[in-house]
Amino acid sequence: MAYCLLNSQYVPLDVTENAIQQAVMLGSVSGAAVDAQTFEVLFHVVTLNPSFKIPFSVSSFFTSFNSWVC
């Protein structure tokens, strides 16, 4: 889906790139793969609000691994 959007002449590259970045962030934070349906929802959200960002807390991300980062 992301590949098709990147090749599309109708979707601005920055919108598709932001949707991909947000999907990667969501997958990293949740520890689960982002499926096509979730990516589609993220894409629609980014289309409506190009500055959309997944809320992310560095401390909550690192504590989920139960280790210290130096």
Z-matrix of the N, CA and C atoms (Angstrom, degrees):
N
C 1 1.448
C 2 1.528 1 110.01
N 3 1.338 2 116.02 1 -45.72
C 4 1.469 3 119.83 2 -179.78
C 5 1.522 4 110.40 3 -63.03
N 6 1.317 5 116.93 4 -40.44
C 7 1.462 6 120.98 5 179.45
C 8 1.530 7 110.52 6 -61.01
N 9 1.313 8 117.23 7 -44.89
C 10 1.474 9 121.03 8 178.73
C 11 1.524 10 111.13 9 -62.45
N 12 1.322 11 116.89 10 -40.33
C 13 1.462 12 120.22 11 179.21
C 14 1.526 13 111.04 12 -65.99
N 15 1.351 14 116.65 13 -39.38
C 16 1.464 15 119.54 14 178.90
C 17 1.526 16 111.49 15 -64.85
N 18 1.321 17 117.04 16 -32.87
C 19 1.468 18 120.88 17 179.68
C 20 1.518 19 113.00 18 -84.87
N 21 1.303 20 117.22 19 -8.76
C 22 1.463 21 121.21 20 -177.92
C 23 1.527 22 111.05 21 -69.98
N 24 1.295 23 115.41 22 141.50
C 25 1.458 24 121.17 23 176.16
C 26 1.534 25 110.82 24 -86.58
N 27 1.328 26 117.25 25 -8.70
C 28 1.466 27 121.75 26 -173.23
C 29 1.528 28 113.83 27 -100.73
N 30 1.325 29 117.13 28 -15.85
C 31 1.457 30 120.85 29 -177.49
C 32 1.523 31 108.43 30 -109.46
N 33 1.332 32 117.79 31 124.33
C 34 1.466 33 119.88 32 177.73
C 35 1.537 34 111.04 33 -60.11
N 36 1.323 35 116.32 34 139.03
C 37 1.463 36 121.07 35 -178.18
C 38 1.523 37 112.70 36 -58.35
N 39 1.331 38 117.09 37 -37.87
C 40 1.461 39 118.81 38 -178.04
C 41 1.525 40 112.09 39 -64.89
N 42 1.320 41 117.69 40 -31.94
C 43 1.469 42 121.01 41 178.09
C 44 1.530 43 109.56 42 -67.92
N 45 1.330 44 116.12 43 -47.03
C 46 1.466 45 120.14 44 179.72
C 47 1.525 46 110.87 45 -64.80
N 48 1.317 47 117.26 46 -42.48
C 49 1.462 48 120.70 47 179.59
C 50 1.532 49 111.41 48 -62.80
N 51 1.320 50 117.28 49 -41.24
C 52 1.463 51 120.24 50 178.26
C 53 1.526 52 110.33 51 -65.13
N 54 1.324 53 117.68 52 -40.61
C 55 1.466 54 120.46 53 178.76
C 56 1.527 55 110.22 54 -62.32
N 57 1.339 56 117.16 55 -40.71
C 58 1.465 57 120.99 56 178.14
C 59 1.524 58 110.14 57 -65.11
N 60 1.329 59 117.41 58 -44.59
C 61 1.469 60 120.93 59 179.03
C 62 1.524 61 111.31 60 -61.09
N 63 1.322 62 117.04 61 -41.28
C 64 1.462 63 120.22 62 -179.89
C 65 1.527 64 110.75 63 -68.49
N 66 1.328 65 117.37 64 -35.37
C 67 1.468 66 120.85 65 176.70
C 68 1.522 67 110.52 66 -65.53
N 69 1.330 68 117.16 67 -41.47
C 70 1.466 69 120.91 68 177.32
C 71 1.523 70 109.98 69 -63.69
N 72 1.328 71 117.09 70 -43.36
C 73 1.460 72 121.19 71 179.17
C 74 1.531 73 110.07 72 -62.14
N 75 1.317 74 117.44 73 -46.08
C 76 1.462 75 121.32 74 179.76
C 77 1.522 76 110.97 75 -60.99
N 78 1.317 77 116.83 76 -44.00
C 79 1.455 78 120.58 77 178.26
C 80 1.517 79 112.21 78 -63.91
N 81 1.332 80 116.76 79 -39.00
C 82 1.467 81 120.95 80 179.27
C 83 1.518 82 111.73 81 -66.50
N 84 1.313 83 115.92 82 -44.43
C 85 1.463 84 120.55 83 -177.97
C 86 1.527 85 110.98 84 -69.72
N 87 1.325 86 117.00 85 -41.54
C 88 1.464 87 120.13 86 -176.15
C 89 1.518 88 112.72 87 -82.91
N 90 1.328 89 117.30 88 -22.29
C 91 1.456 90 120.31 89 -177.76
C 92 1.517 91 113.03 90 76.48
N 93 1.325 92 116.39 91 15.77
C 94 1.461 93 121.39 92 -179.54
C 95 1.523 94 110.16 93 -127.80
N 96 1.309 95 115.34 94 155.02
C 97 1.462 96 120.27 95 177.75
C 98 1.526 97 109.90 96 -68.57
N 99 1.317 98 115.73 97 146.24
C 100 1.465 99 121.51 98 176.73
C 101 1.522 100 107.24 99 -93.71
N 102 1.323 101 116.42 100 118.25
C 103 1.458 102 119.69 101 -179.00
C 104 1.530 103 110.70 102 -82.87
N 105 1.330 104 115.87 103 174.20
C 106 1.468 105 121.55 104 -176.49
C 107 1.527 106 111.83 105 -61.82
N 108 1.323 107 117.18 106 -38.64
C 109 1.468 108 120.43 107 -178.88
C 110 1.528 109 110.51 108 -65.08
N 111 1.328 110 117.45 109 -42.37
C 112 1.461 111 121.01 110 178.47
C 113 1.520 112 110.48 111 -66.30
N 114 1.337 113 116.96 112 -41.31
C 115 1.459 114 120.17 113 177.85
C 116 1.524 115 110.69 114 -62.20
N 117 1.322 116 116.93 115 -39.70
C 118 1.467 117 120.67 116 178.57
C 119 1.531 118 110.92 117 -61.87
N 120 1.325 119 117.22 118 -41.59
C 121 1.465 120 120.91 119 177.51
C 122 1.528 121 110.10 120 -63.85
N 123 1.335 122 116.46 121 -45.23
C 124 1.468 123 119.66 122 177.46
C 125 1.527 124 110.75 123 -59.81
N 126 1.311 125 117.18 124 -41.83
C 127 1.458 126 120.89 125 179.42
C 128 1.529 127 110.93 126 -60.81
N 129 1.327 128 117.18 127 -43.97
C 130 1.465 129 120.32 128 178.88
C 131 1.522 130 111.31 129 -64.61
N 132 1.323 131 117.54 130 -39.59
C 133 1.464 132 121.21 131 178.50
C 134 1.531 133 109.88 132 -63.46
N 135 1.336 134 116.67 133 -45.27
C 136 1.466 135 120.63 134 179.84
C 137 1.526 136 110.46 135 -66.33
N 138 1.312 137 117.73 136 -34.34
C 139 1.465 138 120.88 137 176.80
C 140 1.525 139 110.64 138 -62.55
N 141 1.330 140 116.40 139 -41.18
C 142 1.464 141 120.65 140 179.21
C 143 1.524 142 112.31 141 -74.39
N 144 1.338 143 116.58 142 -32.76
C 145 1.465 144 121.43 143 -179.08
C 146 1.531 145 108.63 144 -139.28
N 147 1.351 146 117.62 145 90.41
C 148 1.469 147 120.81 146 -175.73
C 149 1.526 148 115.16 147 -58.85
N 150 1.305 149 118.52 148 -17.66
C 151 1.465 150 120.13 149 179.24
C 152 1.537 151 112.24 150 -94.52
N 153 1.335 152 117.80 151 8.96
C 154 1.459 153 121.97 152 -178.81
C 155 1.526 154 110.80 153 -58.95
N 156 1.336 155 116.08 154 136.44
C 157 1.459 156 123.29 155 176.56
C 158 1.524 157 108.69 156 -135.93
N 159 1.324 158 117.05 157 140.75
C 160 1.460 159 121.83 158 174.24
C 161 1.531 160 107.25 159 -66.94
N 162 1.329 161 118.63 160 126.41
C 163 1.468 162 120.05 161 176.27
C 164 1.527 163 109.07 162 -60.47
N 165 1.313 164 116.11 163 130.99
C 166 1.456 165 120.27 164 -172.79
C 167 1.514 166 110.12 165 -143.22
N 168 1.305 167 116.01 166 131.02
C 169 1.462 168 121.78 167 175.96
C 170 1.522 169 108.15 168 -115.77
N 171 1.323 170 117.16 169 119.79
C 172 1.462 171 121.16 170 -178.68
C 173 1.513 172 110.82 171 -58.99
N 174 1.313 173 117.88 172 -41.89
C 175 1.467 174 120.05 173 -177.69
C 176 1.524 175 111.47 174 -63.92
N 177 1.326 176 118.25 175 -39.52
C 178 1.462 177 119.50 176 179.66
C 179 1.519 178 111.22 177 -70.65
N 180 1.334 179 117.26 178 -30.05
C 181 1.459 180 120.93 179 178.84
C 182 1.525 181 110.19 180 -68.74
N 183 1.335 182 117.67 181 -46.03
C 184 1.456 183 120.72 182 -177.24
C 185 1.522 184 112.40 183 -73.34
N 186 1.317 185 118.25 184 -33.12
C 187 1.458 186 119.19 185 -179.61
C 188 1.522 187 111.30 186 -72.19
N 189 1.318 188 118.37 187 -19.83
C 190 1.456 189 119.92 188 178.55
C 191 1.533 190 111.66 189 -68.58
N 192 1.357 191 117.10 190 -17.86
C 193 1.449 192 120.75 191 178.97
C 194 1.521 193 112.19 192 -93.20
N 195 1.325 194 118.20 193 -2.56
C 196 1.468 195 123.13 194 179.60
C 197 1.519 196 112.65 195 54.49
N 198 1.305 197 117.76 196 41.52
C 199 1.455 198 121.45 197 176.71
C 200 1.514 199 109.96 198 -145.76
N 201 1.319 200 116.13 199 159.38
C 202 1.457 201 121.30 200 178.49
C 203 1.510 202 109.01 201 -91.97
N 204 1.317 203 115.29 202 142.59
C 205 1.457 204 120.85 203 176.06
C 206 1.516 205 107.51 204 -112.92
N 207 1.318 206 117.05 205 123.05
C 208 1.463 207 121.35 206 -178.00
C 209 1.521 208 110.57 207 -101.20
